[in-house]
Each structure stands twice: as structure tokens, then as C-alpha cells.
Amino acid sequence: MEISREWRRLDVDVPAEGEVLLLPGGSFSSRVVNINPDGLCFMAPESLKPGHEVRLIMELPAIGKMETRVKVIWSGYFEQHKSYRAGGKFENMDCREKDKFLRFYHLKVMSLLGG
């Protein structure tokens, strides 16, 4: 099944701390590996399942720290990366956090365009 996306995913390498909500001991260190305005892909523990809600705290270069929640849409093991990854959509993002994230996305787009 191919997923149609409105926005282009941009590769990034952003450190993050995650917490699977409603699961005891659900905290983990992570890295965000790609983004778009609707969601992101991050390195994940193998226990993540579609429907899990994850709180992520990221340190966005040139922007600062931001916190968000994502609902896991898919998760799987990627042999080429030797790691589990999960993709999720943003859930109820605070306006200030959304603004930070969109500024970061815009900076990434501009750097790709050479501006």
C-alpha cells in the first residue's frame, strides 16, 4: 500500500527523547530521521505498534527545544539501517510548538534550494 503525502519528507538527523504514553517504562532515546509538516519518522524501540501515542522532545538546530505528540502509523525493522523506525502523525500540537517545527521545516527546504 502506497501512502500519498501532501508534503515532501526531508531527511534530518535530530536527537530526541521519546516516551510511549500509557506504557510503563516506555521511555527511550531516539533520533528523528525525516520530517514533513504533518509528521515525522524516528528511530524506535521494537515494541512500538500502530496507534501508540508517543511524546517526543527534540532539539531542533537553529530553533531550540520543542515537544510534540505523534500517533504511530507504522513501525518496522529496516535492514539497511539495522534499526527499528516508526512513522507518525502529529496529534494536537500546541501552536507555539507547531510554529517552531514549521520554521525548522522551512529552513530545511531553503537549504535544499540553496537559499
N, CA, C and O atoms as a GROMACS GRO file, in nm:
protein
  460
    1MET      N    1   0.085  -0.120   0.000
    1MET     CA    2   0.000   0.000   0.000
    1MET      C    3   0.088   0.124   0.000
    1MET      O    4   0.171   0.141   0.089
    2GLU      N    5   0.071   0.210  -0.098
    2GLU     CA    6   0.149   0.333  -0.104
    2GLU      C    7   0.068   0.445  -0.039
    2GLU      O    8  -0.052   0.460  -0.064
    3ILE      N    9   0.136   0.524   0.045
    3ILE     CA   10   0.072   0.634   0.114
    3ILE      C   11   0.100   0.762   0.036
    3ILE      O   12   0.215   0.795   0.010
    4SER      N   13  -0.006   0.833   0.000
    4SER     CA   14   0.009   0.960  -0.068
    4SER      C   15   0.033   1.070   0.036
    4SER      O   16  -0.040   1.080   0.134
    5ARG      N   17   0.136   1.150   0.012
    5ARG     CA   18   0.170   1.257   0.106
    5ARG      C   19   0.153   1.391   0.038
    5ARG      O   20   0.190   1.409  -0.078
    6GLU      N   21   0.098   1.486   0.111
    6GLU     CA   22   0.081   1.621   0.060
    6GLU      C   23   0.215   1.695   0.058
    6GLU      O   24   0.238   1.778  -0.029
    7TRP      N   25   0.303   1.664   0.154
    7TRP     CA   26   0.430   1.734   0.171
    7TRP      C   27   0.547   1.640   0.149
    7TRP      O   28   0.539   1.521   0.178
    8ARG      N   29   0.655   1.694   0.098
    8ARG     CA   30   0.777   1.618   0.079
    8ARG      C   31   0.843   1.590   0.214
    8ARG      O   32   0.849   1.678   0.300
    9ARG      N   33   0.891   1.467   0.233
    9ARG     CA   34   0.968   1.433   0.352
    9ARG      C   35   1.111   1.479   0.331
    9ARG      O   36   1.169   1.457   0.225
   10LEU      N   37   1.167   1.542   0.433
   10LEU     CA   38   1.305   1.590   0.429
   10LEU      C   39   1.389   1.512   0.528
   10LEU      O   40   1.350   1.496   0.644
   11ASP      N   41   1.504   1.463   0.484
   11ASP     CA   42   1.594   1.391   0.573
   11ASP      C   43   1.656   1.487   0.674
   11ASP      O   44   1.700   1.596   0.639
   12VAL      N   45   1.660   1.444   0.799
   12VAL     CA   46   1.721   1.520   0.907
   12VAL      C   47   1.793   1.421   1.000
   12VAL      O   48   1.781   1.300   0.984
   13ASP      N   49   1.867   1.475   1.094
   13ASP     CA   50   1.931   1.394   1.198
   13ASP      C   51   1.920   1.474   1.326
   13ASP      O   52   2.010   1.551   1.361
   14VAL      N   53   1.809   1.455   1.397
   14VAL     CA   54   1.777   1.535   1.515
   14VAL      C   55   1.765   1.444   1.637
   14VAL      O   56   1.684   1.352   1.637
   15PRO      N   57   1.846   1.470   1.741
   15PRO     CA   58   1.833   1.389   1.863
   15PRO      C   59   1.699   1.413   1.930
   15PRO      O   60   1.645   1.524   1.927
   16ALA      N   61   1.645   1.307   1.990
   16ALA     CA   62   1.514   1.318   2.056
   16ALA      C   63   1.507   1.221   2.173
   16ALA      O   64   1.577   1.119   2.177
   17GLU      N   65   1.423   1.254   2.267
   17GLU     CA   66   1.387   1.165   2.376
   17GLU      C   67   1.240   1.134   2.359
   17GLU      O   68   1.159   1.224   2.339
   18GLY      N   69   1.206   1.007   2.366
   18GLY     CA   70   1.068   0.967   2.345
   18GLY      C   71   1.010   0.897   2.466
   18GLY      O   72   1.082   0.843   2.550
   19GLU      N   73   0.880   0.900   2.473
   19GLU     CA   74   0.807   0.829   2.578
   19GLU      C   75   0.678   0.776   2.517
   19GLU      O   76   0.596   0.854   2.467
   20VAL      N   77   0.660   0.645   2.523
   20VAL     CA   78   0.535   0.586   2.476
   20VAL      C   79   0.434   0.608   2.588
   20VAL      O   80   0.450   0.555   2.698
   21LEU      N   81   0.331   0.685   2.559
   21LEU     CA   82   0.232   0.719   2.661
   21LEU      C   83   0.148   0.596   2.695
   21LEU      O   84   0.118   0.514   2.609
   22LEU      N   85   0.110   0.586   2.818
   22LEU     CA   86   0.026   0.477   2.872
   22LEU      C   87   0.097   0.342   2.875
   22LEU      O   88   0.032   0.239   2.893
   23LEU      N   89   0.229   0.339   2.859
   23LEU     CA   90   0.306   0.216   2.875
   23LEU      C   91   0.412   0.237   2.982
   23LEU      O   92   0.494   0.328   2.970
   24PRO      N   93   0.412   0.156   3.086
   24PRO     CA   94   0.515   0.172   3.189
   24PRO      C   95   0.652   0.144   3.130
   24PRO      O   96   0.671   0.051   3.051
   25GLY      N   97   0.749   0.228   3.170
   25GLY     CA   98   0.885   0.211   3.119
   25GLY      C   99   0.898   0.236   2.971
   25GLY      O  100   0.985   0.180   2.905
   26GLY      N  101   0.811   0.320   2.919
   26GLY     CA  102   0.808   0.344   2.775
   26GLY      C  103   0.902   0.452   2.726
   26GLY      O  104   0.885   0.499   2.613
   27SER      N  105   1.002   0.493   2.806
   27SER     CA  106   1.095   0.598   2.764
   27SER      C  107   1.209   0.540   2.681
   27SER      O  108   1.252   0.427   2.704
   28PHE      N  109   1.258   0.619   2.585
   28PHE     CA  110   1.368   0.573   2.501
   28PHE      C  111   1.439   0.692   2.438
   28PHE      O  112   1.380   0.798   2.419
   29SER      N  113   1.567   0.673   2.405
   29SER     CA  114   1.644   0.772   2.329
   29SER      C  115   1.620   0.744   2.182
   29SER      O  116   1.603   0.629   2.141
   30SER      N  117   1.620   0.850   2.102
   30SER     CA  118   1.585   0.834   1.962
   30SER      C  119   1.656   0.937   1.877
   30SER      O  120   1.729   1.022   1.928
   31ARG      N  121   1.633   0.928   1.748
   31ARG     CA  122   1.675   1.029   1.652
   31ARG      C  123   1.562   1.041   1.550
   31ARG      O  124   1.507   0.941   1.504
   32VAL      N  125   1.528   1.164   1.516
   32VAL     CA  126   1.431   1.188   1.411
   32VAL      C  127   1.508   1.183   1.280
   32VAL      O  128   1.611   1.249   1.265
   33VAL      N  129   1.459   1.104   1.183
   33VAL     CA  130   1.534   1.083   1.059
   33VAL      C  131   1.472   1.151   0.936
   33VAL      O  132   1.543   1.175   0.838
   34ASN      N  133   1.343   1.182   0.941
   34ASN     CA  134   1.286   1.266   0.836
   34ASN      C  135   1.158   1.330   0.888
   34ASN      O  136   1.094   1.283   0.982
   35ILE      N  137   1.122   1.440   0.821
   35ILE     CA  138   1.009   1.523   0.867
   35ILE      C  139   0.928   1.572   0.749
   35ILE      O  140   0.976   1.577   0.636
   36ASN      N  141   0.804   1.608   0.777
   36ASN     CA  142   0.722   1.691   0.689
   36ASN      C  143   0.626   1.766   0.781
   36ASN      O  144   0.621   1.735   0.900
   37PRO      N  145   0.551   1.864   0.732
   37PRO     CA  146   0.465   1.941   0.822
   37PRO      C  147   0.359   1.861   0.896
   37PRO      O  148   0.306   1.909   0.996
   38ASP      N  149   0.326   1.740   0.849
   38ASP     CA  150   0.223   1.660   0.913
   38ASP      C  151   0.273   1.555   1.011
   38ASP      O  152   0.197   1.504   1.093
   39GLY      N  153   0.403   1.521   1.002
   39GLY     CA  154   0.454   1.414   1.086
   39GLY      C  155   0.602   1.393   1.069
   39GLY      O  156   0.673   1.477   1.013
   40LEU      N  157   0.649   1.278   1.120
   40LEU     CA  158   0.791   1.250   1.115
   40LEU      C  159   0.818   1.101   1.126
   40LEU      O  160   0.729   1.022   1.157
   41CYS      N  161   0.943   1.066   1.100
   41CYS     CA  162   0.991   0.928   1.115
   41CYS      C  163   1.105   0.932   1.215
   41CYS      O  164   1.193   1.018   1.206
   42PHE      N  165   1.103   0.839   1.310
   42PHE     CA  166   1.206   0.838   1.413
   42PHE      C  167   1.250   0.696   1.444
   42PHE      O  168   1.176   0.600   1.420
   43MET      N  169   1.372   0.684   1.495
   43MET     CA  170   1.422   0.554   1.538
   43MET      C  171   1.342   0.513   1.661
   43MET      O  172   1.315   0.595   1.749
   44ALA      N  173   1.306   0.386   1.667
   44ALA     CA  174   1.212   0.342   1.769
   44ALA      C  175   1.252   0.208   1.829
   44ALA      O  176   1.323   0.129   1.767
   45PRO      N  177   1.206   0.184   1.952
   45PRO     CA  178   1.222   0.050   2.007
   45PRO      C  179   1.127  -0.044   1.933
   45PRO      O  180   1.024   0.000   1.881
   46GLU      N  181   1.159  -0.170   1.928
   46GLU     CA  182   1.077  -0.263   1.851
   46GLU      C  183   0.935  -0.277   1.903
   46GLU      O  184   0.848  -0.328   1.832
   47SER      N  185   0.909  -0.233   2.025
   47SER     CA  186   0.778  -0.254   2.085
   47SER      C  187   0.670  -0.158   2.036
   47SER      O  188   0.553  -0.175   2.072
   48LEU      N  189   0.703  -0.058   1.954
   48LEU     CA  190   0.601   0.037   1.909
   48LEU      C  191   0.505  -0.029   1.811
   48LEU      O  192   0.545  -0.107   1.725
   49LYS      N  193   0.379   0.003   1.827
   49LYS     CA  194   0.272  -0.051   1.742
   49LYS      C  195   0.188   0.064   1.686
   49LYS      O  196   0.178   0.169   1.749
   50PRO      N  197   0.128   0.044   1.568
   50PRO     CA  198   0.036   0.146   1.518
   50PRO      C  199  -0.072   0.177   1.623
   50PRO      O  200  -0.128   0.087   1.685
   51GLY      N  201  -0.098   0.306   1.640
   51GLY     CA  202  -0.195   0.350   1.740
   51GLY      C  203  -0.131   0.399   1.868
   51GLY      O  204  -0.192   0.476   1.942
   52HIS      N  205  -0.007   0.355   1.897
   52HIS     CA  206   0.061   0.407   2.016
   52HIS      C  207   0.078   0.558   2.002
   52HIS      O  208   0.098   0.609   1.892
   53GLU      N  209   0.068   0.627   2.113
   53GLU     CA  210   0.094   0.770   2.114
   53GLU      C  211   0.227   0.792   2.184
   53GLU      O  212   0.252   0.740   2.292
   54VAL      N  213   0.314   0.871   2.118
   54VAL     CA  214   0.449   0.894   2.167
   54VAL      C  215   0.471   1.043   2.188
   54VAL      O  216   0.437   1.125   2.103
   55ARG      N  217   0.528   1.078   2.303
   55ARG     CA  218   0.570   1.216   2.330
   55ARG      C  219   0.717   1.224   2.293
   55ARG      O  220   0.798   1.145   2.341
   56LEU      N  221   0.752   1.319   2.206
   56LEU     CA  222   0.891   1.339   2.165
   56LEU      C  223   0.938   1.478   2.205
   56LEU      O  224   0.867   1.576   2.184
   57ILE      N  225   1.057   1.485   2.261
   57ILE     CA  226   1.123   1.612   2.289
   57ILE      C  227   1.246   1.616   2.200
   57ILE      O  228   1.334   1.530   2.210
   58MET      N  229   1.252   1.716   2.112
   58MET     CA  230   1.361   1.727   2.014
   58MET      C  231   1.436   1.858   2.034
   58MET      O  232   1.381   1.956   2.084
   59GLU      N  233   1.562   1.858   1.995
   59GLU     CA  234   1.643   1.980   1.993
   59GLU      C  235   1.664   2.016   1.846
   59GLU      O  236   1.751   1.959   1.780
   60LEU      N  237   1.584   2.110   1.796
   60LEU     CA  238   1.590   2.148   1.656
   60LEU      C  239   1.702   2.248   1.632
   60LEU      O  240   1.702   2.355   1.694
   61PRO      N  241   1.798   2.217   1.545
   61PRO     CA  242   1.907   2.310   1.517
   61PRO      C  243   1.854   2.447   1.473
   61PRO      O  244   1.762   2.456   1.392
   62ALA      N  245   1.914   2.552   1.527
   62ALA     CA  246   1.879   2.692   1.497
   62ALA      C  247   1.741   2.733   1.549
   62ALA      O  248   1.701   2.848   1.530
   63ILE      N  249   1.667   2.643   1.612
   63ILE     CA  250   1.533   2.673   1.662
   63ILE      C  251   1.525   2.654   1.813
   63ILE      O  252   1.475   2.741   1.884
   64GLY      N  253   1.574   2.541   1.860
   64GLY     CA  254   1.568   2.510   2.004
   64GLY      C  255   1.483   2.388   2.032
   64GLY      O  256   1.444   2.314   1.943
   65LYS      N  257   1.457   2.370   2.159
   65LYS     CA  258   1.384   2.253   2.206
   65LYS      C  259   1.236   2.266   2.173
   65LYS      O  260   1.176   2.373   2.185
   66MET      N  261   1.177   2.154   2.133
   66MET     CA  262   1.032   2.151   2.113
   66MET      C  263   0.979   2.016   2.158
   66MET      O  264   1.050   1.915   2.157
   67GLU      N  265   0.854   2.015   2.197
   67GLU     CA  266   0.787   1.893   2.242
   67GLU      C  267   0.661   1.873   2.161
   67GLU      O  268   0.589   1.968   2.132
   68THR      N  269   0.635   1.747   2.125
   68THR     CA  270   0.515   1.716   2.049
   68THR      C  271   0.469   1.574   2.080
   68THR      O  272   0.541   1.496   2.141
   69ARG      N  273   0.350   1.543   2.036
   69ARG     CA  274   0.297   1.406   2.043
   69ARG      C  275   0.270   1.359   1.903
   69ARG      O  276   0.220   1.435   1.819
   70VAL      N  277   0.303   1.234   1.877
   70VAL     CA  278   0.273   1.174   1.748
   70VAL      C  279   0.198   1.044   1.770
   70VAL      O  280   0.223   0.972   1.867
   71LYS      N  281   0.108   1.015   1.680
   71LYS     CA  282   0.038   0.887   1.680
   71LYS      C  283   0.108   0.797   1.579
   71LYS      O  284   0.117   0.832   1.461
   72VAL      N  285   0.156   0.683   1.624
   72VAL     CA  286   0.230   0.591   1.537
   72VAL      C  287   0.136   0.535   1.431
   72VAL      O  288   0.030   0.481   1.462
   73ILE      N  289   0.178   0.550   1.305
   73ILE     CA  290   0.101   0.499   1.191
   73ILE      C  291   0.160   0.366   1.143
   73ILE      O  292   0.087   0.275   1.105
   74TRP      N  293   0.291   0.357   1.147
   74TRP     CA  294   0.360   0.234   1.106
   74TRP      C  295   0.490   0.221   1.186
   74TRP      O  296   0.542   0.319   1.239
   75SER      N  297   0.540   0.099   1.192
   75SER     CA  298   0.666   0.071   1.259
   75SER      C  299   0.724  -0.055   1.199
   75SER      O  300   0.651  -0.148   1.164
   76GLY      N  301   0.856  -0.059   1.187
   76GLY     CA  302   0.917  -0.178   1.131
   76GLY      C  303   1.068  -0.175   1.141
   76GLY      O  304   1.128  -0.073   1.174
   77TYR      N  305   1.128  -0.290   1.111
   77TYR     CA  306   1.273  -0.303   1.113
   77TYR      C  307   1.326  -0.276   0.973
   77TYR      O  308   1.277  -0.332   0.875
   78PHE      N  309   1.428  -0.190   0.964
   78PHE     CA  310   1.490  -0.157   0.838
   78PHE      C  311   1.629  -0.219   0.834
   78PHE      O  312   1.722  -0.171   0.901
   79GLU      N  313   1.643  -0.324   0.757
   79GLU     CA  314   1.769  -0.398   0.750
   79GLU      C  315   1.885  -0.307   0.710
   79GLU      O  316   1.994  -0.317   0.767
   80GLN      N  317   1.863  -0.218   0.612
   80GLN     CA  318   1.971  -0.132   0.565
   80GLN      C  319   2.022  -0.038   0.673
   80GLN      O  320   2.137   0.007   0.667
   81HIS      N  321   1.940  -0.006   0.772
   81HIS     CA  322   1.980   0.083   0.881
   81HIS      C  323   2.008   0.006   1.010
   81HIS      O  324   2.056   0.063   1.108
   82LYS      N  325   1.977  -0.124   1.011
   82LYS     CA  326   1.993  -0.208   1.130
   82LYS      C  327   1.923  -0.146   1.252
   82LYS      O  328   1.977  -0.145   1.362
   83SER      N  329   1.802  -0.096   1.228
   83SER     CA  330   1.727  -0.034   1.338
   83SER      C  331   1.576  -0.037   1.309
   83SER      O  332   1.532  -0.051   1.195
   84TYR      N  333   1.502  -0.024   1.417
   84TYR     CA  334   1.357  -0.008   1.406
   84TYR      C  335   1.328   0.140   1.386
   84TYR      O  336   1.395   0.227   1.440
   85ARG      N  337   1.225   0.165   1.306
   85ARG     CA  338   1.180   0.302   1.284
   85ARG      C  339   1.028   0.304   1.291
   85ARG      O  340   0.960   0.204   1.270
   86ALA      N  341   0.978   0.423   1.322
   86ALA     CA  342   0.832   0.441   1.327
   86ALA      C  343   0.798   0.573   1.260
   86ALA      O  344   0.873   0.670   1.271
   87GLY      N  345   0.685   0.575   1.193
   87GLY     CA  346   0.634   0.698   1.133
   87GLY      C  347   0.507   0.736   1.204
   87GLY      O  348   0.424   0.652   1.237
   88GLY      N  349   0.492   0.865   1.228
   88GLY     CA  350   0.373   0.910   1.298
   88GLY      C  351   0.324   1.045   1.251
   88GLY      O  352   0.397   1.123   1.190
   89LYS      N  353   0.198   1.070   1.281
   89LYS     CA  354   0.134   1.199   1.252
   89LYS      C  355   0.123   1.278   1.381
   89LYS      O  356   0.098   1.222   1.488
   90PHE      N  357   0.141   1.409   1.370
   90PHE     CA  358   0.128   1.496   1.486
   90PHE      C  359  -0.014   1.491   1.542
   90PHE      O  360  -0.111   1.487   1.467
   91GLU      N  361  -0.023   1.492   1.675
   91GLU     CA  362  -0.152   1.490   1.744
   91GLU      C  363  -0.163   1.614   1.832
   91GLU      O  364  -0.082   1.634   1.923
   92ASN      N  365  -0.263   1.698   1.807
   92ASN     CA  366  -0.294   1.812   1.893
   92ASN      C  367  -0.171   1.896   1.929
   92ASN      O  368  -0.147   1.923   2.046
   93MET      N  369  -0.093   1.936   1.827
   93MET     CA  370   0.028   2.013   1.854
   93MET      C  371  -0.007   2.155   1.895
   93MET      O  372  -0.088   2.221   1.830
   94ASP      N  373   0.054   2.200   2.004
   94ASP     CA  374   0.041   2.336   2.052
   94ASP      C  375   0.086   2.434   1.942
   94ASP      O  376   0.180   2.404   1.869
   95CYS      N  377   0.020   2.548   1.930
   95CYS     CA  378   0.050   2.646   1.825
   95CYS      C  379   0.195   2.692   1.828
   95CYS      O  380   0.258   2.706   1.723
   96ARG      N  381   0.250   2.716   1.947
   96ARG     CA  382   0.390   2.761   1.957
   96ARG      C  383   0.486   2.652   1.909
   96ARG      O  384   0.585   2.681   1.842
   97GLU      N  385   0.456   2.528   1.943
   97GLU     CA  386   0.541   2.417   1.901
   97GLU      C  387   0.529   2.396   1.750
   97GLU      O  388   0.629   2.367   1.683
   98LYS      N  389   0.409   2.409   1.697
   98LYS     CA  390   0.387   2.396   1.552
   98LYS      C  391   0.466   2.504   1.477
   98LYS      O  392   0.527   2.476   1.374
   99ASP      N  393   0.466   2.627   1.531
   99ASP     CA  394   0.541   2.736   1.470
   99ASP      C  395   0.691   2.703   1.467
   99ASP      O  396   0.756   2.724   1.364
  100LYS      N  397   0.745   2.652   1.576
  100LYS     CA  398   0.887   2.614   1.581
  100LYS      C  399   0.916   2.508   1.476
  100LYS      O  400   1.013   2.517   1.401
  101PHE      N  401   0.830   2.406   1.471
  101PHE     CA  402   0.852   2.296   1.378
  101PHE      C  403   0.846   2.344   1.233
  101PHE      O  404   0.929   2.305   1.152
  102LEU      N  405   0.748   2.427   1.200
  102LEU     CA  406   0.735   2.476   1.063
  102LEU      C  407   0.851   2.567   1.024
  102LEU      O  408   0.893   2.567   0.908
  103ARG      N  409   0.905   2.646   1.120
  103ARG     CA  410   1.024   2.726   1.092
  103ARG      C  411   1.142   2.634   1.059
  103ARG      O  412   1.218   2.661   0.966
  104PHE      N  413   1.156   2.526   1.136
  104PHE     CA  414   1.264   2.430   1.111
  104PHE      C  415   1.246   2.365   0.973
  104PHE      O  416   1.343   2.354   0.898
  105TYR      N  417   1.126   2.324   0.940
  105TYR     CA  418   1.098   2.264   0.809
  105TYR      C  419   1.132   2.362   0.698
  105TYR      O  420   1.195   2.326   0.599
  106HIS      N  421   1.090   2.486   0.714
  106HIS     CA  422   1.117   2.590   0.614
  106HIS      C  423   1.268   2.609   0.595
  106HIS      O  424   1.315   2.619   0.482
  107LEU      N  425   1.343   2.613   0.704
  107LEU     CA  426   1.489   2.626   0.695
  107LEU      C  427   1.550   2.509   0.617
  107LEU      O  428   1.642   2.529   0.538
  108LYS      N  429   1.498   2.388   0.639
  108LYS     CA  430   1.548   2.271   0.566
  108LYS      C  431   1.517   2.282   0.417
  108LYS      O  432   1.602   2.252   0.333
  109VAL      N  433   1.396   2.327   0.384
  109VAL     CA  434   1.358   2.344   0.243
  109VAL      C  435   1.449   2.448   0.178
  109VAL      O  436   1.500   2.426   0.068
  110MET      N  437   1.469   2.561   0.246
  110MET     CA  438   1.554   2.667   0.192
  110MET      C  439   1.697   2.620   0.170
  110MET      O  440   1.761   2.658   0.072
  111SER      N  441   1.748   2.537   0.261
  111SER     CA  442   1.886   2.488   0.245
  111SER      C  443   1.894   2.394   0.124
  111SER      O  444   1.997   2.391   0.056
  112LEU      N  445   1.789   2.318   0.096
  112LEU     CA  446   1.787   2.233  -0.022
  112LEU      C  447   1.783   2.314  -0.152
  112LEU      O  448   1.838   2.273  -0.254
  113LEU      N  449   1.717   2.429  -0.145
  113LEU     CA  450   1.704   2.515  -0.263
  113LEU      C  451   1.825   2.605  -0.282
  113LEU      O  452   1.836   2.678  -0.380
  114GLY      N  453   1.917   2.600  -0.184
  114GLY     CA  454   2.038   2.680  -0.194
  114GLY      C  455   2.020   2.824  -0.149
  114GLY      O  456   2.098   2.912  -0.186
  115GLY      N  457   1.915   2.847  -0.069
  115GLY     CA  458   1.888   2.986  -0.027
  115GLY      C  459   1.893   2.995   0.115
  115GLY      O  460   1.873   3.103   0.170
   0.00000   0.00000   0.00000
